Amino acid sequence: MKVSIIGAGLQCRRRASVLVQSTSEILVSIASQAPEHARAVANQFSCEVDFSWKETVARHDIDAIVVCTPPSSHAEIAIAAMRAGKHVLCEKPLSKSFDEAQEMVKVAHDTRRILKCGFNLRHHPAVIEGKKRCEDGWIGKPLFARCRYGHCGRPDYENEWRADPSFAAGGQFIEQGSHAIDLIRWFMGEISEVACMTSNHYFKKQPLEDDGFAIFRMNSGATASLHTSLVQWKNLFSFEVFGNDGYICIEGLGGGYGVEKLYLGKRDFNLPFQDLVIQYRGADTSWRDEWVEFTNAIKDNRNPLGSGVDGLRAMRAGLAAYEAQRLRRVIDIGEC
């Protein structure tokens, strides 16, 4: 399968690194609105340069496209690519607005192309094993979940596209928080209600939030809390799910987030508290494993793990949270 990447930033480099190591896919070209950026990355990975995304989409020698641009252009590029017969892996959040994301999912259905949202956290080994344990009944009925996810912002963050509402779907809450919302949905089921508070604590020059809290209620009645922040001054990932029989806790994602660990515990009123701890050492393989899932979904003609629909529903919950913040009340997601 021949692949092109649109966008030449950090995510492009992550995706390209996986592609050039593949024995079954070929990275053909990279496109960017900044040709000098595309040329630099293309030289690094020994592939061609396309000077516009429209040129890439029109190519007849491309089977799939990876969209690594800001959310404001996701829908236009992905829809054009799918209508041109290409499969699409699109970074999260799926688009800048719910209507655009909904149209992307519709076009994927109509064209019978595979649309995947970039939720690589689903492919971390501790997350995969934790999900398996939950499905096997380790925790029993899920009762509540907690997620803390964020990092230390950069000195020039206010000048990046992520801080610009004309490019981004929102601030830190939906930008990095989309991953956490997706995990909450995946482990706990569909979200029915949300309350939210966002803040701009430190990066005052940007109009978008640098910090956000949300509380979700699921259709099942279970609850979940999420805090995602740029102002905690260190990388942190913590995801916990508690059920009536036990719990799973995931800490770290490797690299700057610390060693990835899975804690497994059981409810027992008579024994001392104890956890089974599994440590996953070594390089982060989630980008590679997500790509394998995408290509397997194409081969099998099935929805991938972390599909366009998953991206759409995560966006719906995230945008409903912003509406809850605006109205200062709990929002029924069905209202949005």
N, C-alpha and C positions, 0 to 999 in steps of 0.2 A: 504494500500500500504506500502511495506517495502522498506526502504531507507538506503543507505550508503553514507557517506561523505568521499571524498578523499582529504587530506590536513588537517592539524591540527592547523592552525593559527587563526587569528582574525576572518576571514570570516567564518571559520568552527564553531566557537563559536556562531556567530550570527545566522547561519543557524540551528545549533543544538538546540539553545534556542527555536526557532519557532517549530521545529519538536517535541520536548518533550512535548510541550503544546497542540499538535494536538490530536484530538480524532479519526481521521481517518487514520493517518499514524504512522508508527513505525520506530524509528531510531534504526537500527540493529547494525551498526558497523561504525568505523572510521579507516581510513588507513593513514599512513604517511611514508615517507622515513626515518623519525626520530621516531623510535618506542616509545621512551620515551615521545615524545610529544603526539603521538596518545593515549598512555596509560593514560596520565594525563587527556586529554579531555574525553576519554571514561569513566574514573572513575567519572568525574564530571557529565556526562549525563547518567550514568548507561547503557552503551551499550558495545558491543564487540570490540575487536581490531583485525584489519587485518594488517598483517605485510608487505603487498605490495599492490599496486593498482591492479596488475594482479590477486591477490587472490580475491580481492573484485569483480572485473569484472566477474570472473569465477563462483561466487556463484549463485546457482539456486534459492535461497530464497530472492533475491533482485529484486525489480521492477524498481527502479530509483536510479540514482547516482547524487550527487552534487559534481562538480569539483571545489575545492578551492585551487588548486596548482598554482604556477607561470605559466604565459602564455606559456612558452616553452614546457610544457607537456600537455597543454589542448587538442590539436588535437589527440595525441596518445591515451590518456585516453578516451576521449569522443567517438572517432571512434570505439575503441575496445568495449566500453560499449554498444553503439547502435547496433553494429553487434552481440553482445551477448543478444540482446533483451531488453536492459534497456533504459528508458527515461533519458534524461540528462538536468540538469540545470548547466550551466557553467558560472563561473565568467567572467567579462569583464577585458580587451579586449578579444574578443572571442578566439584569438590565437596569436601566435608570428608573423605570416606572413599571407598575404592575401591568398596565395595558400592553406595554411593549413586550414584557415577558410572556404574557398570555398569547400574544400574536406569534412569538417565537415557538411556543409549544404547539400551537395550531398548525403552523407551517411544517413543523417536523412531522406531525401526524399526516398532514395532507400529502407531503412529498415522500413519506416513508423513509425519511432520513433519520439517523441516530443523532439526538441532541443530548449532550451530557454537560452538567454543570460541574465546575472545578471544585469539588469537595474532597480534597485529598486527605483530610483528617479521617474520613471513613476507612482509609487504607493503612492507617498506623496499626501495628500488630497488637498493641494493648487494647485499642478500640475494637478491633476485629474479635479478639478473644473475649473481651468484655461483653460484646453483643451476643456472641455464641453462648456464653454462660447465662445471660439473661433469657435467651430463647430456650435453653435447656432447663430452665426453672431454678437456677441457683438462688435468685433473690425472691422468687415467688411473684406475687402481684406487685408491679411497680407502684410506689407510693409518692415519691418525690425525687427530684434531681436538682443538683447545684452545679453551676459552671462558672469558673473564673478564668478569663482569658484576656491577655493583653501584653503590652511590651512598653519599652521606653521610647517615646517619640524622638524624632531626629531634630537637630537644630533648625533645619530649613523646611520642616514639615509643612509649615503654613504656606510655602510657595509651591508645593507639589499639587498635582491634579486631585489627589485625595482630599485636599482641603478646599476644593473649588466646587460649589454646588452646580455649576454648569456642566461639570464632568461626572461627578460622583452621585450615587443614589442617596447618599447621606453621609454622616460622619463615621466615627469609630464604631458606633453601635451596629450599623448594618455592614460596614466595610469588613471588619474582622469578625464581628459578631455573627455574620451569616453562617460561618462554620459551626458556631455553638448552637444556633437555632436549628440548623440541620441535624446535629447530633441529638438535640432534645427531641425533635420530631421522630427521629429514627428509633430511639430507645423507648420513648414514652407514648408515642401515638400522636394523632392530630391535635393541634392546639385550637381551643375554642375561645379563650379569653386572655386578655393581656392588660397589664398596667405597667407604666414605664416612667422613669425620670432620666433625663439626659442633662449634662452639664458641660460648660466650657471653662474648665478650671485654670488651665495654664496657657494654652495656645490661643491667646485672646485675639490675634489678628485674623483668625479664620472664622467664618460664620457657622461652621459645622462643629458638632460636639466632639470633645476629646474623651468623653466618659459617659457610660450609660448603664443603668440598672433596669431590669425588667422582671416581672413575675408573670408566669404563664399558668393557665389551667388547661388541662387536656380534656378531650371528650370523655375520657374514662373517669374524670374527677381528680386524677393525680395532678400535682403541681410541680413547677420548676422555677428556679431563679437563675438569672444570668447577670454577671457583671463583666463588662469588657471596657478596657481603659488604655489610654496612651500615657497616663500620668502615674503609673505605679513604679516607674524607674527601674524595672527589671522585667525580663521575660517570665511569664507565668502561664501555665496551663494546668487546670485542675477540673476534672469532670467526675461527678459522683452520682450514682443511682442507688436508691434505697428501696427495698421491697419488704413485704411482711415476713420473709424468711431470711433475708440477708442483704448484702450490698456488694457493689463493685465500685472501686475508686481508681481513676487513672490520673497519674501525675507525670508531667514532663512530656516532651515530644522529641527528645534528643537534641543535639546541638546546643544552642543558646538557651533552650528551655529546660535543660537538665536531662538526666537519664530517664528514659521512658519506663514507667513502672505501673503494674496492675496489682491492686490490692483486692483480695477476695475475703469476705467475712460472712459469718453466719450469725443469726439471732440465736442466742443461748443464754437463758437467764441464770444458769447455774455454774457456768464455766468462766474462767478469766477471759477478758477480751483478747482475741488473737486474730491475726491476718495471715493469709497465705500471700506472699509477695513474689511476683515474677518481674524480673528486670530484663528489658530488651536493649541490649547494648549494640553498638555498631552504627553504621550510616543510616540516614533516613531513606527508606525505600518506598515511601508512600507515593512519590511522584511516578516512579516506575510502575508500581502495582496499580495505580489509578489508570495509567496508560494501557496496561494489559487488559484491564476491565473494559475500557472503551473499545479496544480492538476486538476483544472477544464478543462484545455486544453486537458489533458490526457483523462479525462472522456468523453469529447465531441469530441475527435479526431479532433482537430482543431489547427491552429497555435496560440500560445500564444501571448499576448501583450509583445513586446520585444523579438521577436523570434530570431532564429539563423540567419535568413535573415537580421533582423535589426542589429544584431551584426556584420555581414559581411559588411553591407553598412556603418556602423559607422567606422569600421576598414579601409575600402576603402578611406573614406574621411580623416581620420587621417593620413594614410600613404601617401596620396596625398599631404597633408599639409607638411609633412616632405620633400617630393620631391620638393615642391615649395620653401621651405627654402634652400634646397641644390642648386637648380638652380637659386635662387634669381629672380623668376618671377611667374606670375600667371599661375596656372596649370589647364588645362581642365581635370576634373576627368576621362573623357573617355580615356585619354592618359595612365592612370595607371591601 
